[in-house]
């Protein structure tokens, strides 16, 4: 295989870009999760070998300014995510399937990173998270106690804080998947935008209105509901926790699908800024996330967005 100088330059640029993203993440931690972007682009443009080599070089550079376990975790993450996304983009996989599969991959990585850190630092990740949540709850309770409110109100607020702390631990798997979905979309969207700018193929870049859950999510929902019902009837020890997480995950999926369906219907009639603000107002101010979830489920079952567009 002939190695052209421009390929080496591209690999070096991608490695340097990965290093810059890592440095930026020291200031803004969330950026750590988009480190795979330059390697996804290189993977799609030049193939898997170059994507992996560039990510390896970037992690070696990161190793110069960080601990070995940090560089090792980032190497696993970049290779895993860039290979997953890069392979599916090259295969022209539907955007929704890419995001679903990469969500599972991101969640797997976060779990792997937790156990990896546990083996290095001899710490219990779950207990560490529990302690962090309890410390936060305790600080809030201390603030409540310093407020000039009645004893009854203090007791009510304390009960709410303790309940929130307990449910946060119970719903941690569901929260993990939700965060993984958001991060996967960010990696895919940014990579697809860069690939489009480079003129590489026809990359499907889903905006909000372009997102659509695959039909088999309905089958998965029904199957999960039946399985959880059976486990509950069998008095399975963690049936309640599993049920709450399943409810959170599927509600989140249907809610996102509902937001996408509504945006698809109104996108030619409403100003783009209002399209961005409307879901936030409905979710944060009116607290109507369940309405979006129901609308998303109906859209998935009956193709509401297509029917309403035809009516218009």
Short mmCIF file of the C-alpha atoms (twelve columns), coordinates in Angstrom:
data_MODEL
# 
_entry.id   MODEL 
# 
loop_
_atom_site.group_PDB 
_atom_site.id 
_atom_site.type_symbol 
_atom_site.label_atom_id 
_atom_site.label_alt_id 
_atom_site.label_comp_id 
_atom_site.label_asym_id 
_atom_site.label_seq_id 
_atom_site.Cartn_x 
_atom_site.Cartn_y 
_atom_site.Cartn_z 
_atom_site.pdbx_PDB_model_num 
ATOM 1   C CA . UNK A 1   0.000   0.000   0.000  1 
ATOM 2   C CA . UNK A 2   1.432   3.339   -1.095 1 
ATOM 3   C CA . UNK A 3   1.355   5.971   1.618  1 
ATOM 4   C CA . UNK A 4   0.826   9.417   0.130  1 
ATOM 5   C CA . UNK A 5   2.147   12.486  1.992  1 
ATOM 6   C CA . UNK A 6   -1.303  14.116  2.115  1 
ATOM 7   C CA . UNK A 7   -2.681  11.120  4.048  1 
ATOM 8   C CA . UNK A 8   0.081   11.435  6.646  1 
ATOM 9   C CA . UNK A 9   -0.648  15.160  6.935  1 
ATOM 10  C CA . UNK A 10  -4.381  14.493  7.410  1 
ATOM 11  C CA . UNK A 11  -3.655  11.876  10.093 1 
ATOM 12  C CA . UNK A 12  -1.347  14.313  11.906 1 
ATOM 13  C CA . UNK A 13  -3.933  17.094  11.704 1 
ATOM 14  C CA . UNK A 14  -6.648  14.792  13.112 1 
ATOM 15  C CA . UNK A 15  -4.359  13.690  15.946 1 
ATOM 16  C CA . UNK A 16  -3.564  17.316  16.778 1 
ATOM 17  C CA . UNK A 17  -7.294  18.143  16.651 1 
ATOM 18  C CA . UNK A 18  -7.998  15.322  19.106 1 
ATOM 19  C CA . UNK A 19  -5.294  16.701  21.423 1 
ATOM 20  C CA . UNK A 20  -6.791  20.209  21.208 1 
ATOM 21  C CA . UNK A 21  -10.256 18.880  22.059 1 
ATOM 22  C CA . UNK A 22  -8.751  17.111  25.087 1 
ATOM 23  C CA . UNK A 23  -7.058  20.330  26.248 1 
ATOM 24  C CA . UNK A 24  -10.341 22.209  25.785 1 
ATOM 25  C CA . UNK A 25  -12.103 19.528  27.837 1 
ATOM 26  C CA . UNK A 26  -9.878  20.398  30.806 1 
ATOM 27  C CA . UNK A 27  -11.758 23.712  30.875 1 
ATOM 28  C CA . UNK A 28  -15.149 22.440  29.648 1 
ATOM 29  C CA . UNK A 29  -15.374 18.720  30.590 1 
ATOM 30  C CA . UNK A 30  -18.280 17.893  28.232 1 
ATOM 31  C CA . UNK A 31  -15.910 18.316  25.246 1 
ATOM 32  C CA . UNK A 32  -14.136 15.101  26.244 1 
ATOM 33  C CA . UNK A 33  -16.964 13.145  24.627 1 
ATOM 34  C CA . UNK A 34  -16.515 14.639  21.140 1 
ATOM 35  C CA . UNK A 35  -12.853 13.613  20.882 1 
ATOM 36  C CA . UNK A 36  -13.793 10.881  18.317 1 
ATOM 37  C CA . UNK A 37  -15.009 13.466  15.750 1 
ATOM 38  C CA . UNK A 38  -11.702 13.989  13.846 1 
ATOM 39  C CA . UNK A 39  -11.066 10.238  13.793 1 
ATOM 40  C CA . UNK A 40  -14.574 9.496   12.504 1 
ATOM 41  C CA . UNK A 41  -13.932 11.935  9.654  1 
ATOM 42  C CA . UNK A 42  -10.559 10.332  8.869  1 
ATOM 43  C CA . UNK A 43  -12.064 6.838   9.129  1 
ATOM 44  C CA . UNK A 44  -14.760 7.673   6.567  1 
ATOM 45  C CA . UNK A 45  -12.369 9.489   4.249  1 
ATOM 46  C CA . UNK A 46  -9.309  7.207   4.397  1 
ATOM 47  C CA . UNK A 47  -10.478 3.940   5.978  1 
ATOM 48  C CA . UNK A 48  -10.305 2.230   9.397  1 
ATOM 49  C CA . UNK A 49  -6.524  1.802   9.559  1 
ATOM 50  C CA . UNK A 50  -5.834  5.515   9.395  1 
ATOM 51  C CA . UNK A 51  -8.636  6.358   11.803 1 
ATOM 52  C CA . UNK A 52  -7.222  3.976   14.410 1 
ATOM 53  C CA . UNK A 53  -3.599  5.067   13.876 1 
ATOM 54  C CA . UNK A 54  -4.520  8.739   14.248 1 
ATOM 55  C CA . UNK A 55  -6.460  8.065   17.459 1 
ATOM 56  C CA . UNK A 56  -3.489  6.069   18.809 1 
ATOM 57  C CA . UNK A 57  -1.129  8.962   18.052 1 
ATOM 58  C CA . UNK A 58  -3.481  11.441  19.740 1 
ATOM 59  C CA . UNK A 59  -3.670  9.280   22.868 1 
ATOM 60  C CA . UNK A 60  0.131   9.046   22.955 1 
ATOM 61  C CA . UNK A 61  0.266   12.851  22.857 1 
ATOM 62  C CA . UNK A 62  -2.366  13.019  25.619 1 
ATOM 63  C CA . UNK A 63  -0.251  10.586  27.653 1 
ATOM 64  C CA . UNK A 64  2.490   13.242  27.811 1 
ATOM 65  C CA . UNK A 65  0.225   15.465  29.910 1 
ATOM 66  C CA . UNK A 66  -2.010  12.970  31.731 1 
ATOM 67  C CA . UNK A 67  -2.007  9.671   33.566 1 
ATOM 68  C CA . UNK A 68  -1.749  6.361   31.744 1 
ATOM 69  C CA . UNK A 69  -5.272  5.210   32.665 1 
ATOM 70  C CA . UNK A 70  -6.765  8.443   31.236 1 
ATOM 71  C CA . UNK A 71  -4.968  7.940   27.921 1 
ATOM 72  C CA . UNK A 72  -5.944  4.245   27.857 1 
ATOM 73  C CA . UNK A 73  -9.640  5.007   28.486 1 
ATOM 74  C CA . UNK A 74  -9.637  7.701   25.792 1 
ATOM 75  C CA . UNK A 75  -7.968  5.317   23.351 1 
ATOM 76  C CA . UNK A 76  -10.661 2.674   23.928 1 
ATOM 77  C CA . UNK A 77  -13.361 5.324   23.584 1 
ATOM 78  C CA . UNK A 78  -12.033 6.949   20.410 1 
ATOM 79  C CA . UNK A 79  -11.343 3.640   18.664 1 
ATOM 80  C CA . UNK A 80  -14.684 2.135   19.672 1 
ATOM 81  C CA . UNK A 81  -16.848 5.148   18.797 1 
ATOM 82  C CA . UNK A 82  -14.946 6.188   15.659 1 
ATOM 83  C CA . UNK A 83  -15.047 2.614   14.356 1 
ATOM 84  C CA . UNK A 84  -18.771 2.238   15.123 1 
ATOM 85  C CA . UNK A 85  -19.818 5.567   13.606 1 
ATOM 86  C CA . UNK A 86  -17.277 5.508   10.788 1 
ATOM 87  C CA . UNK A 87  -18.255 2.018   9.663  1 
ATOM 88  C CA . UNK A 88  -21.988 2.775   9.670  1 
ATOM 89  C CA . UNK A 89  -21.537 6.095   7.840  1 
ATOM 90  C CA . UNK A 90  -19.483 4.337   5.151  1 
ATOM 91  C CA . UNK A 91  -22.268 1.746   4.864  1 
ATOM 92  C CA . UNK A 92  -24.885 4.522   4.407  1 
ATOM 93  C CA . UNK A 93  -26.787 3.330   7.476  1 
ATOM 94  C CA . UNK A 94  -29.888 5.321   8.414  1 
ATOM 95  C CA . UNK A 95  -29.140 8.165   10.793 1 
ATOM 96  C CA . UNK A 96  -31.581 6.916   13.453 1 
ATOM 97  C CA . UNK A 97  -29.918 3.478   13.512 1 
ATOM 98  C CA . UNK A 98  -26.458 5.061   13.709 1 
ATOM 99  C CA . UNK A 99  -27.504 7.114   16.713 1 
ATOM 100 C CA . UNK A 100 -29.162 4.146   18.456 1 
ATOM 101 C CA . UNK A 101 -26.161 1.860   18.006 1 
ATOM 102 C CA . UNK A 102 -23.638 4.535   18.951 1 
ATOM 103 C CA . UNK A 103 -25.751 5.342   22.027 1 
ATOM 104 C CA . UNK A 104 -25.365 1.739   23.158 1 
ATOM 105 C CA . UNK A 105 -21.639 1.970   22.416 1 
ATOM 106 C CA . UNK A 106 -21.210 5.201   24.375 1 
ATOM 107 C CA . UNK A 107 -23.099 3.796   27.379 1 
ATOM 108 C CA . UNK A 108 -20.937 0.653   27.222 1 
ATOM 109 C CA . UNK A 109 -17.812 2.805   27.169 1 
ATOM 110 C CA . UNK A 110 -18.899 4.853   30.199 1 
ATOM 111 C CA . UNK A 111 -19.538 1.644   32.141 1 
ATOM 112 C CA . UNK A 112 -16.215 0.200   30.963 1 
ATOM 113 C CA . UNK A 113 -14.411 3.395   31.954 1 
ATOM 114 C CA . UNK A 114 -15.982 3.207   35.403 1 
ATOM 115 C CA . UNK A 115 -14.821 -0.365  35.997 1 
ATOM 116 C CA . UNK A 116 -11.439 0.457   34.467 1 
ATOM 117 C CA . UNK A 117 -11.008 3.357   36.899 1 
ATOM 118 C CA . UNK A 118 -12.169 1.098   39.713 1 
ATOM 119 C CA . UNK A 119 -9.465  -1.471  38.943 1 
ATOM 120 C CA . UNK A 120 -6.779  1.229   38.822 1 
ATOM 121 C CA . UNK A 121 -7.816  3.259   41.848 1 
ATOM 122 C CA . UNK A 122 -9.328  0.423   43.920 1 
ATOM 123 C CA . UNK A 123 -12.530 2.396   44.381 1 
ATOM 124 C CA . UNK A 124 -16.162 1.347   44.132 1 
ATOM 125 C CA . UNK A 125 -17.663 3.512   41.388 1 
ATOM 126 C CA . UNK A 126 -21.275 2.913   42.434 1 
ATOM 127 C CA . UNK A 127 -20.532 3.731   46.063 1 
ATOM 128 C CA . UNK A 128 -18.582 6.811   44.973 1 
ATOM 129 C CA . UNK A 129 -21.573 8.035   42.963 1 
ATOM 130 C CA . UNK A 130 -23.890 7.310   45.866 1 
ATOM 131 C CA . UNK A 131 -21.627 9.283   48.186 1 
ATOM 132 C CA . UNK A 132 -21.482 12.226  45.741 1 
ATOM 133 C CA . UNK A 133 -25.283 12.329  45.431 1 
ATOM 134 C CA . UNK A 134 -25.702 12.071  49.199 1 
ATOM 135 C CA . UNK A 135 -23.196 14.882  49.737 1 
ATOM 136 C CA . UNK A 136 -25.098 17.085  47.307 1 
ATOM 137 C CA . UNK A 137 -28.379 16.250  49.064 1 
ATOM 138 C CA . UNK A 138 -26.786 17.026  52.433 1 
ATOM 139 C CA . UNK A 139 -25.549 20.419  51.215 1 
ATOM 140 C CA . UNK A 140 -29.049 21.239  49.983 1 
ATOM 141 C CA . UNK A 141 -30.539 20.151  53.278 1 
ATOM 142 C CA . UNK A 142 -28.086 22.394  55.137 1 
ATOM 143 C CA . UNK A 143 -29.178 25.297  52.962 1 
ATOM 144 C CA . UNK A 144 -32.843 24.487  53.677 1 
ATOM 145 C CA . UNK A 145 -32.169 24.428  57.427 1 
ATOM 146 C CA . UNK A 146 -30.604 27.901  57.225 1 
ATOM 147 C CA . UNK A 147 -33.699 29.332  55.524 1 
ATOM 148 C CA . UNK A 148 -36.333 31.179  57.502 1 
ATOM 149 C CA . UNK A 149 -39.235 28.817  56.857 1 
ATOM 150 C CA . UNK A 150 -41.585 26.820  59.046 1 
ATOM 151 C CA . UNK A 151 -40.612 23.461  60.515 1 
ATOM 152 C CA . UNK A 152 -43.326 21.705  58.502 1 
ATOM 153 C CA . UNK A 153 -42.042 23.128  55.222 1 
ATOM 154 C CA . UNK A 154 -38.500 22.132  56.158 1 
ATOM 155 C CA . UNK A 155 -39.604 18.547  56.777 1 
ATOM 156 C CA . UNK A 156 -41.420 18.447  53.423 1 
ATOM 157 C CA . UNK A 157 -38.396 19.800  51.537 1 
ATOM 158 C CA . UNK A 158 -36.069 17.377  53.321 1 
ATOM 159 C CA . UNK A 159 -38.329 14.467  52.376 1 
ATOM 160 C CA . UNK A 160 -38.343 15.622  48.744 1 
ATOM 161 C CA . UNK A 161 -34.526 15.919  48.647 1 
ATOM 162 C CA . UNK A 162 -34.059 12.431  50.120 1 
ATOM 163 C CA . UNK A 163 -36.543 10.985  47.620 1 
ATOM 164 C CA . UNK A 164 -34.770 12.698  44.706 1 
ATOM 165 C CA . UNK A 165 -31.397 11.317  45.889 1 
ATOM 166 C CA . UNK A 166 -32.809 7.781   46.156 1 
ATOM 167 C CA . UNK A 167 -34.501 7.891   42.746 1 
ATOM 168 C CA . UNK A 168 -31.395 9.351   41.105 1 
ATOM 169 C CA . UNK A 169 -29.444 6.237   42.100 1 
ATOM 170 C CA . UNK A 170 -32.280 3.957   40.984 1 
ATOM 171 C CA . UNK A 171 -32.620 5.726   37.604 1 
ATOM 172 C CA . UNK A 172 -28.871 5.963   36.979 1 
ATOM 173 C CA . UNK A 173 -28.884 3.398   34.102 1 
ATOM 174 C CA . UNK A 174 -31.693 5.255   32.340 1 
ATOM 175 C CA . UNK A 175 -29.995 8.619   32.875 1 
ATOM 176 C CA . UNK A 176 -26.770 7.112   31.505 1 
ATOM 177 C CA . UNK A 177 -28.520 6.019   28.302 1 
ATOM 178 C CA . UNK A 178 -30.162 9.417   27.862 1 
ATOM 179 C CA . UNK A 179 -26.815 11.209  28.211 1 
ATOM 180 C CA . UNK A 180 -25.204 8.677   25.857 1 
ATOM 181 C CA . UNK A 181 -27.904 9.380   23.263 1 
ATOM 182 C CA . UNK A 182 -27.261 13.119  23.391 1 
ATOM 183 C CA . UNK A 183 -23.487 12.616  23.112 1 
ATOM 184 C CA . UNK A 184 -23.891 10.147  20.236 1 
ATOM 185 C CA . UNK A 185 -26.030 12.599  18.317 1 
ATOM 186 C CA . UNK A 186 -23.418 15.320  18.896 1 
ATOM 187 C CA . UNK A 187 -20.585 13.098  17.592 1 
ATOM 188 C CA . UNK A 188 -22.588 12.041  14.546 1 
ATOM 189 C CA . UNK A 189 -23.939 15.504  13.728 1 
ATOM 190 C CA . UNK A 190 -20.566 17.269  13.938 1 
ATOM 191 C CA . UNK A 191 -18.804 14.509  11.963 1 
ATOM 192 C CA . UNK A 192 -21.483 14.531  9.268  1 
ATOM 193 C CA . UNK A 193 -21.274 18.323  8.980  1 
ATOM 194 C CA . UNK A 194 -17.489 18.167  8.495  1 
ATOM 195 C CA . UNK A 195 -17.809 15.349  5.946  1 
ATOM 196 C CA . UNK A 196 -20.426 17.340  4.039  1 
ATOM 197 C CA . UNK A 197 -18.057 20.338  3.977  1 
ATOM 198 C CA . UNK A 198 -15.315 18.084  2.596  1 
ATOM 199 C CA . UNK A 199 -17.692 16.901  -0.129 1 
ATOM 200 C CA . UNK A 200 -17.501 13.239  0.872  1 
ATOM 201 C CA . UNK A 201 -20.561 11.331  -0.320 1 
ATOM 202 C CA . UNK A 202 -24.131 12.168  0.633  1 
ATOM 203 C CA . UNK A 203 -24.050 12.173  4.393  1 
ATOM 204 C CA . UNK A 204 -27.430 12.088  6.094  1 
ATOM 205 C CA . UNK A 205 -27.432 14.937  8.621  1 
ATOM 206 C CA . UNK A 206 -30.605 14.753  10.683 1 
ATOM 207 C CA . UNK A 207 -31.834 18.032  12.069 1 
ATOM 208 C CA . UNK A 208 -34.452 17.894  14.786 1 
ATOM 209 C CA . UNK A 209 -37.250 17.449  12.249 1 
ATOM 210 C CA . UNK A 210 -35.363 14.695  10.437 1 
ATOM 211 C CA . UNK A 211 -35.137 12.391  13.455 1 
ATOM 212 C CA . UNK A 212 -37.499 9.417   13.356 1 
ATOM 213 C CA . UNK A 213 -37.415 6.348   15.552 1 
ATOM 214 C CA . UNK A 214 -37.337 3.013   13.704 1 
ATOM 215 C CA . UNK A 215 -40.579 1.023   13.827 1 
ATOM 216 C CA . UNK A 216 -39.018 -1.856  15.756 1 
ATOM 217 C CA . UNK A 217 -38.855 0.387   18.854 1 
ATOM 218 C CA . UNK A 218 -42.578 -0.387  19.274 1 
ATOM 219 C CA . UNK A 219 -41.821 -4.118  19.328 1 
ATOM 220 C CA . UNK A 220 -39.026 -3.482  21.830 1 
ATOM 221 C CA . UNK A 221 -41.382 -1.495  24.046 1 
ATOM 222 C CA . UNK A 222 -44.050 -4.203  24.055 1 
ATOM 223 C CA . UNK A 223 -41.481 -6.958  24.644 1 
ATOM 224 C CA . UNK A 224 -39.909 -5.013  27.534 1 
ATOM 225 C CA . UNK A 225 -43.313 -4.341  29.103 1 
ATOM 226 C CA . UNK A 226 -44.271 -8.036  28.939 1 
ATOM 227 C CA . UNK A 227 -40.909 -9.134  30.336 1 
ATOM 228 C CA . UNK A 228 -41.112 -6.660  33.218 1 
ATOM 229 C CA . UNK A 229 -44.674 -7.779  34.000 1 
ATOM 230 C CA . UNK A 230 -43.501 -11.406 34.178 1 
ATOM 231 C CA . UNK A 231 -40.577 -10.454 36.434 1 
ATOM 232 C CA . UNK A 232 -42.909 -8.515  38.704 1 
ATOM 233 C CA . UNK A 233 -45.298 -11.453 38.968 1 
ATOM 234 C CA . UNK A 234 -42.323 -13.649 39.848 1 
ATOM 235 C CA . UNK A 235 -41.354 -11.198 42.631 1 
ATOM 236 C CA . UNK A 236 -37.978 -10.550 41.004 1 
ATOM 237 C CA . UNK A 237 -35.819 -8.467  43.345 1 
ATOM 238 C CA . UNK A 238 -35.092 -5.545  41.007 1 
ATOM 239 C CA . UNK A 239 -38.343 -5.491  39.028 1 
ATOM 240 C CA . UNK A 240 -39.343 -2.050  40.353 1 
ATOM 241 C CA . UNK A 241 -35.959 -0.505  39.500 1 
ATOM 242 C CA . UNK A 242 -36.012 -2.085  36.025 1 
ATOM 243 C CA . UNK A 243 -39.546 -0.833  35.433 1 
ATOM 244 C CA . UNK A 244 -38.661 2.747   36.404 1 
ATOM 245 C CA . UNK A 245 -35.590 2.756   34.137 1 
ATOM 246 C CA . UNK A 246 -37.526 1.268   31.231 1 
ATOM 247 C CA . UNK A 247 -40.228 3.903   31.669 1 
ATOM 248 C CA . UNK A 248 -37.607 6.675   31.715 1 
ATOM 249 C CA . UNK A 249 -35.774 5.393   28.618 1 
ATOM 250 C CA . UNK A 250 -38.838 4.774   26.432 1 
ATOM 251 C CA . UNK A 251 -40.472 8.023   27.567 1 
ATOM 252 C CA . UNK A 252 -37.315 9.874   26.559 1 
ATOM 253 C CA . UNK A 253 -37.229 8.157   23.145 1 
ATOM 254 C CA . UNK A 254 -40.884 8.894   22.422 1 
ATOM 255 C CA . UNK A 255 -40.500 12.459  23.695 1 
ATOM 256 C CA . UNK A 256 -37.586 13.111  21.296 1 
ATOM 257 C CA . UNK A 257 -39.613 11.569  18.475 1 
ATOM 258 C CA . UNK A 258 -42.549 13.805  19.426 1 
ATOM 259 C CA . UNK A 259 -40.371 16.932  19.376 1 
ATOM 260 C CA . UNK A 260 -39.027 15.903  15.957 1 
ATOM 261 C CA . UNK A 261 -42.534 15.210  14.606 1 
ATOM 262 C CA . UNK A 262 -43.890 18.566  15.780 1 
ATOM 263 C CA . UNK A 263 -40.851 20.396  14.401 1 
ATOM 264 C CA . UNK A 264 -41.309 18.617  11.069 1 
ATOM 265 C CA . UNK A 265 -44.940 19.779  10.889 1 
ATOM 266 C CA . UNK A 266 -44.319 23.446  11.781 1 
ATOM 267 C CA . UNK A 267 -40.869 24.031  10.262 1 
ATOM 268 C CA . UNK A 268 -42.174 25.794  7.142  1 
ATOM 269 C CA . UNK A 269 -44.650 27.944  9.070  1 
ATOM 270 C CA . UNK A 270 -42.732 29.062  12.144 1 
ATOM 271 C CA . UNK A 271 -39.560 31.135  12.571 1 
ATOM 272 C CA . UNK A 272 -36.476 28.992  13.265 1 
ATOM 273 C CA . UNK A 273 -35.828 30.681  16.644 1 
ATOM 274 C CA . UNK A 274 -39.391 29.989  17.750 1 
ATOM 275 C CA . UNK A 275 -38.954 26.363  16.666 1 
ATOM 276 C CA . UNK A 276 -35.991 26.137  19.040 1 
ATOM 277 C CA . UNK A 277 -37.716 27.940  21.911 1 
ATOM 278 C CA . UNK A 278 -41.078 26.159  21.643 1 
ATOM 279 C CA . UNK A 279 -39.900 22.713  22.843 1 
ATOM 280 C CA . UNK A 280 -37.922 24.346  25.669 1 
ATOM 281 C CA . UNK A 281 -40.935 26.360  26.800 1 
ATOM 282 C CA . UNK A 282 -43.224 23.333  26.690 1 
ATOM 283 C CA . UNK A 283 -40.728 21.097  28.503 1 
ATOM 284 C CA . UNK A 284 -39.279 23.495  31.081 1 
ATOM 285 C CA . UNK A 285 -42.053 26.009  31.711 1 
ATOM 286 C CA . UNK A 286 -45.204 24.016  31.102 1 
ATOM 287 C CA . UNK A 287 -43.731 20.651  32.120 1 
ATOM 288 C CA . UNK A 288 -45.538 18.826  29.304 1 
ATOM 289 C CA . UNK A 289 -42.881 16.257  28.426 1 
ATOM 290 C CA . UNK A 290 -45.492 13.492  28.675 1 
ATOM 291 C CA . UNK A 291 -47.541 15.211  25.939 1 
ATOM 292 C CA . UNK A 292 -44.522 15.101  23.628 1 
ATOM 293 C CA . UNK A 293 -43.976 11.424  24.494 1 
ATOM 294 C CA . UNK A 294 -47.608 10.550  23.652 1 
ATOM 295 C CA . UNK A 295 -47.408 12.524  20.408 1 
ATOM 296 C CA . UNK A 296 -44.137 10.764  19.541 1 
ATOM 297 C CA . UNK A 297 -45.684 7.351   20.151 1 
ATOM 298 C CA . UNK A 298 -48.708 8.201   17.982 1 
ATOM 299 C CA . UNK A 299 -46.409 9.469   15.238 1 
ATOM 300 C CA . UNK A 300 -44.434 6.239   15.367 1 
ATOM 301 C CA . UNK A 301 -47.602 4.130   15.138 1 
ATOM 302 C CA . UNK A 302 -49.589 6.163   12.598 1 
ATOM 303 C CA . UNK A 303 -47.013 8.362   10.774 1 
ATOM 304 C CA . UNK A 304 -48.737 11.533  12.004 1 
ATOM 305 C CA . UNK A 305 -46.122 13.901  10.594 1 
ATOM 306 C CA . UNK A 306 -46.570 12.506  7.063  1 
ATOM 307 C CA . UNK A 307 -50.365 12.494  7.317  1 
ATOM 308 C CA . UNK A 308 -50.522 16.072  8.606  1 
ATOM 309 C CA . UNK A 309 -48.100 17.287  5.941  1 
ATOM 310 C CA . UNK A 310 -50.297 15.718  3.243  1 
ATOM 311 C CA . UNK A 311 -53.363 17.415  4.741  1 
ATOM 312 C CA . UNK A 312 -51.633 20.781  4.509  1 
# 
